[in-house]
Amino acid sequence: MRILQPGVEVPDPLAPYLEVDRSRPRHECWVTGHMVAGIDGTAAIDGRVGSLSTRPDQKLFRSMRQIADIVLVGAETVRREGYGPVKLSDSAQAQRRQLGKPSLPPVAVVSRSLNLDWTARIFTGAPDDAPTHVITCSAADPERLAEAQRHAPVIVAGDERVEPEKALRALAEAGHQVVLCEGGPTLLGELVAVNRLDELLLSISPLMGGDPLPVAVTPPGTGISRFDLQGVMAEDNTLFLRYESAGPERQRDE
Ligand SMILES: NC(=O)c1ccc[n+]([C@@H]2O[C@H](COP(=O)([O-])OP(=O)(O)OC[C@H]3O[C@@H](n4cnc5c(N)ncnc54)[C@H](OP(=O)(O)O)[C@@H]3O)[C@@H](O)[C@H]2O)c1
């Protein structure tokens, strides 16, 4: 056991995250989850994430998208949060271009129902070179599927439901090497269940008493996944934790 002492000031809180080598994923692409929780693990307050997130967390959340080749999000989060396309500062966009990436990463929405508002900013306001994608399954309603295809590039990955491995394979084949999953808990839980979460960026906000919704909701029967703590930062009573999936020797159930 060690006491963590306050360490050096970090002038740019994004810098430690930009330094992480995500070029050698365990599978076709690297998957990072980025979530915020209360001290009691709650992932939302009154169905929204807003009042859960402290000022430095909001700032880091927005800037973290610089690491992404694509931002993956569940349809319920898009519906509840009124998700829009990614925005980044001019300097972040320039840094991405220097690395040969497009200025902005697209968003990909996972949905079986395809109950999505095609007039919403997330579809109409996305740049031409980073259109919002939809990932669905072949059980989707054919009329809704045809409608989706009129508004977005659509990936069909799975039969009755989107199979995360198939979806990630399709994203990797399209050149998306770093997938940033911004939740919600159901989608994140599906990635955990198939052992596809390489990294979790978890902010702990100094409050309790939100919705009874944990940061990840794994499907019944999912085993335990283990992670190694790789980084800790703090500001404004908020903890910023970085975990990576533990190696195979620690993944075995004891
Ligand atoms: N604390 C945080 O960091 C954080 C982050 C994000 C969201 N949130 C909160 O979390 C709540 C929403 O999360 P949630 O867990 O209810 O929903 P979610 O994960 O955002 O979305 C679930 C929806 O995604 C689609 N989906 C997920 N897995 C699928 C699969 N395998 N195949 C087909 N479709 C699939 C389905 O959409 P269809 O219903 O369209 O079929 C499903 O209903 C909100 O309150 C939001 O504020 C918190």
Ligand as a Chemical Component Dictionary entry (heavy atoms), coordinates in Angstrom:
data_LIG
# 
_chem_comp.id                   LIG 
_chem_comp.type                 NON-POLYMER 
_chem_comp.pdbx_formal_charge   0 
_chem_comp.three_letter_code    LIG 
# 
loop_
_chem_comp_atom.comp_id 
_chem_comp_atom.atom_id 
_chem_comp_atom.alt_atom_id 
_chem_comp_atom.type_symbol 
_chem_comp_atom.charge 
_chem_comp_atom.model_Cartn_x 
_chem_comp_atom.model_Cartn_y 
_chem_comp_atom.model_Cartn_z 
_chem_comp_atom.pdbx_ordinal 
LIG N1  N1  N 0  -21.541 8.657  -17.027 1  
LIG C1  C1  C 0  -21.190 8.671  -18.286 2  
LIG O1  O1  O 0  -20.017 8.848  -18.619 3  
LIG C2  C2  C 0  -22.236 8.452  -19.350 4  
LIG C3  C3  C 0  -21.875 8.321  -20.687 5  
LIG C4  C4  C 0  -22.877 8.133  -21.636 6  
LIG C5  C5  C 0  -24.197 8.068  -21.244 7  
LIG N2  N2  N 1  -24.515 8.216  -19.947 8  
LIG C6  C6  C 0  -25.928 8.125  -19.493 9  
LIG O2  O2  O 0  -26.343 6.803  -19.740 10 
LIG C7  C7  C 0  -27.728 6.782  -20.092 11 
LIG C8  C8  C 0  -27.883 6.050  -21.406 12 
LIG O3  O3  O 0  -27.166 4.844  -21.367 13 
LIG P1  P1  P 0  -27.844 3.444  -21.649 14 
LIG O4  O4  O 0  -26.929 2.423  -21.096 15 
LIG O5  O5  O -1 -29.257 3.492  -21.198 16 
LIG O6  O6  O 0  -27.855 3.392  -23.233 17 
LIG P2  P2  P 0  -26.716 3.432  -24.387 18 
LIG O7  O7  O 0  -25.671 2.420  -24.111 19 
LIG O8  O8  O 0  -26.314 4.826  -24.631 20 
LIG O9  O9  O 0  -27.590 3.002  -25.619 21 
LIG C9  C9  C 0  -28.294 1.773  -25.593 22 
LIG C10 C10 C 0  -28.896 1.632  -26.941 23 
LIG O10 O10 O 0  -27.841 1.435  -27.891 24 
LIG C11 C11 C 0  -28.239 0.466  -28.827 25 
LIG N3  N3  N 0  -27.447 -0.730 -28.608 26 
LIG C12 C12 C 0  -26.535 -0.967 -27.632 27 
LIG N4  N4  N 0  -25.993 -2.172 -27.793 28 
LIG C13 C13 C 0  -26.563 -2.696 -28.908 29 
LIG C14 C14 C 0  -26.405 -3.908 -29.626 30 
LIG N5  N5  N 0  -25.529 -4.854 -29.236 31 
LIG N6  N6  N 0  -27.147 -4.117 -30.731 32 
LIG C15 C15 C 0  -28.020 -3.185 -31.148 33 
LIG N7  N7  N 0  -28.203 -1.997 -30.533 34 
LIG C16 C16 C 0  -27.491 -1.778 -29.425 35 
LIG C17 C17 C 0  -29.715 0.223  -28.597 36 
LIG O11 O11 O 0  -30.354 1.261  -29.308 37 
LIG P3  P3  P 0  -31.855 1.195  -29.867 38 
LIG O12 O12 O 0  -32.698 1.319  -28.625 39 
LIG O13 O13 O 0  -31.966 2.376  -30.772 40 
LIG O14 O14 O 0  -32.017 -0.118 -30.547 41 
LIG C18 C18 C 0  -29.811 0.432  -27.097 42 
LIG O15 O15 O 0  -31.113 0.720  -26.648 43 
LIG C19 C19 C 0  -28.174 8.219  -20.135 44 
LIG O16 O16 O 0  -28.784 8.534  -18.909 45 
LIG C20 C20 C 0  -26.879 8.992  -20.274 46 
LIG O17 O17 O 0  -26.980 10.259 -19.689 47 
LIG C21 C21 C 0  -23.567 8.388  -18.983 48 
# 
loop_
_chem_comp_bond.comp_id 
_chem_comp_bond.atom_id_1 
_chem_comp_bond.atom_id_2 
_chem_comp_bond.value_order 
_chem_comp_bond.pdbx_ordinal 
LIG N1  C1  SING 1  
LIG C1  O1  DOUB 2  
LIG C1  C2  SING 3  
LIG C2  C3  SING 4  
LIG C2  C21 DOUB 5  
LIG C3  C4  DOUB 6  
LIG C4  C5  SING 7  
LIG C5  N2  DOUB 8  
LIG N2  C6  SING 9  
LIG N2  C21 SING 10 
LIG C6  O2  SING 11 
LIG C6  C20 SING 12 
LIG O2  C7  SING 13 
LIG C7  C8  SING 14 
LIG C7  C19 SING 15 
LIG C8  O3  SING 16 
LIG O3  P1  SING 17 
LIG P1  O4  DOUB 18 
LIG P1  O5  SING 19 
LIG P1  O6  SING 20 
LIG O6  P2  SING 21 
LIG P2  O7  DOUB 22 
LIG P2  O8  SING 23 
LIG P2  O9  SING 24 
LIG O9  C9  SING 25 
LIG C9  C10 SING 26 
LIG C10 O10 SING 27 
LIG C10 C18 SING 28 
LIG O10 C11 SING 29 
LIG C11 N3  SING 30 
LIG C11 C17 SING 31 
LIG N3  C12 SING 32 
LIG N3  C16 SING 33 
LIG C12 N4  DOUB 34 
LIG N4  C13 SING 35 
LIG C13 C14 SING 36 
LIG C13 C16 DOUB 37 
LIG C14 N5  SING 38 
LIG C14 N6  DOUB 39 
LIG N6  C15 SING 40 
LIG C15 N7  DOUB 41 
LIG N7  C16 SING 42 
LIG C17 O11 SING 43 
LIG C17 C18 SING 44 
LIG O11 P3  SING 45 
LIG P3  O12 DOUB 46 
LIG P3  O13 SING 47 
LIG P3  O14 SING 48 
LIG C18 O15 SING 49 
LIG C19 O16 SING 50 
LIG C19 C20 SING 51 
LIG C20 O17 SING 52 
# 
